[in-house]
Amino acid sequence: MSGIKKLAGQTIWYGVSSIAARFINYLLLPYLTFKLSTAIYGEFSLVYSFIPFMNVVFTYGMETAYFRFSNTKDKDTVYNTTSISLIFSSIFLGAVLILFRQPIATLLSVGNHSEYIIVAAGIIAIDALCGIPFARLRQEGRPIKFALTKIGGIVVNIAATYFFISTLPHFLSTHPTHWLNNYYVPEWSVGYLLLANLVQNLFVLLLLSREFFGFKWEFDVKLWKELMLYGMPLIIAGFAGMINETFDRIMLQWWAPVATVEAAKTEVGIYSACYKLAMLISLAVQAFKMGAEPFFFKQAGDKDAPKLYARIMKFFVITLCLMFLMVALYLDVWKQFIRNREMWVGLQVVPILLLANMFLGIYYNLSVWYKLGHKTMAGAWITLAGASITLLINYTLIPYFSYMACAWATFACYGSMMVISFIWGQKEYPIPYAWKKLVAYIAIVTCLYLIQKGILYFYDPFWLQLATGSIFLFIFIWFILLVEKKEFQKLPVVGKYIKEFQKLPVVGKYIH
């Protein structure tokens, strides 16, 4: 249990920072959906669907390679080599993006604003430069600075966004002769949001300056070749992963069954806003990834590692199931984050995407087998299979079902990746997952949601959704305590309270 306790401690630190940062960032969702039209929000989403693609190219698997080789090679040499590599590649790739800004802008349906790509290039390049310093903080077990830097960056982003979108326009409207009126363009909303992100990244780089400039100009060519050999397949996996995660917005813009470009951007805006609600479950996934990746590599040599990985998976799936219920059963509460009621028409995609992101989280957990086994090409093939499913379903069905096709494509993609990785991984690196029980948990929470949906189909006041949601959530928690009571009793802190809870007469009667 000490291994799980250690992972839990790291995950809490990294998780608190990631969850806090993302939740603070979620404050932008009601603000932006209130300030921007649905079409402009769609345009904003299109540009931001491009950035993750380029993040994969700019980092080319170096972060994971750093974790992999810093445990077997000299840490300073690995850090020096990865840092120098990323500095030169970021400069080169940033220049390429700027050179081809017009065709990229046209591809994203923002051809009149090729300057967006210039700002995006700066965002992506600085993001890549921050990757290894962040990785070093995680590898060295320094979650406090990691957390404060992440959260500080998001706070700066929100402040800059509010300044560009609200404060500055208000100031200029009351000071019509101010010299800034010659430069401020009210119709450039997406550009100002990009500038706010650029300010955030510069601030983060400043906070990481000690780590960033902590390398020496010593480049190990032989080691670099090993790093590239390990990391290159991750580019394929990461690029295919971005097809699965963000490319559906671009495809929706191309193929939506509407008559005009503006109408297509509106569809993208609706889907993107509702997707944000489904991403709430990714908070747990992100927290887990931050703590688990370095932890898994450190535990790899332990003979009991497979059993530990299996237990971690069990707690992880239970957590995801609880988060699914907390979002899906209270959807009328969460939808208030979207202040533009025009976007609520797309809420039907949220439960589908919640399950899809649950599958993705399980896949990340399963991926331990090919990362530890130095078989990253397997991850590339699995993700490519998922990308093929995404492209096929979206190409076939978007012209008929619009963003609903995108949601089901995401579900099918991540579900397939999860299943393929499990079957393949059990052959290469057997781990005793309690997979029947975990499948049952996912099926149970899905059924609870469908039962509530069936009830609300006939009578749907807000109080009834709250009541049924609370009852079903309590039922699942009670069920988990019944089935997993021995596991929970072994947990630090939580186990103590569960034991005390079970001493209550009304509880003990049913638990024991």
HELIX and SHEET records of a PDB file:
HELIX    1   1 SER A    2  TYR A   26  1                                  25    
HELIX    2   2 LEU A   28  LYS A   35  1                                   8    
HELIX    3   3 THR A   38  THR A   59  1                                  22    
HELIX    4   4 MET A   62  SER A   70  1                                   9    
HELIX    5   5 LYS A   75  LEU A   99  1                                  25    
HELIX    6   6 ARG A  101  LEU A  107  1                                   7    
HELIX    7   7 GLU A  115  GLN A  139  1                                  25    
HELIX    8   8 PRO A  143  TYR A  162  1                                  20    
HELIX    9   9 PHE A  163  THR A  167  3                                   5    
HELIX   10  10 LEU A  168  THR A  174  1                                   7    
HELIX   11  11 TRP A  179  ASN A  182  5                                   4    
HELIX   12  12 SER A  189  LEU A  207  1                                  19    
HELIX   13  13 SER A  209  PHE A  212  1                                   4    
HELIX   14  14 VAL A  221  GLU A  245  1                                  25    
HELIX   15  15 PHE A  247  TRP A  255  1                                   9    
HELIX   16  16 VAL A  261  ALA A  278  1                                  18    
HELIX   17  17 MET A  279  ILE A  281  5                                   3    
HELIX   18  18 SER A  282  GLN A  299  1                                  18    
HELIX   19  19 ALA A  305  ALA A  328  1                                  24    
HELIX   20  20 LEU A  331  TRP A  334  1                                   4    
HELIX   21  21 LYS A  335  PHE A  337  5                                   3    
HELIX   22  22 ARG A  341  VAL A  349  5                                   9    
HELIX   23  23 VAL A  350  LEU A  366  1                                  17    
HELIX   24  24 VAL A  368  LEU A  372  1                                   5    
HELIX   25  25 THR A  376  PHE A  401  1                                  26    
HELIX   26  26 TYR A  403  GLU A  428  1                                  26    
HELIX   27  27 TRP A  435  PHE A  458  1                                  24    
HELIX   28  28 PHE A  462  VAL A  483  1                                  22    
HELIX   29  29 LYS A  485  GLN A  489  1                                   5    
HELIX   30  30 VAL A  494  GLN A  502  1                                   9    
HELIX   31  31 PRO A  505  ILE A  511  1                                   7    
END                                                                             
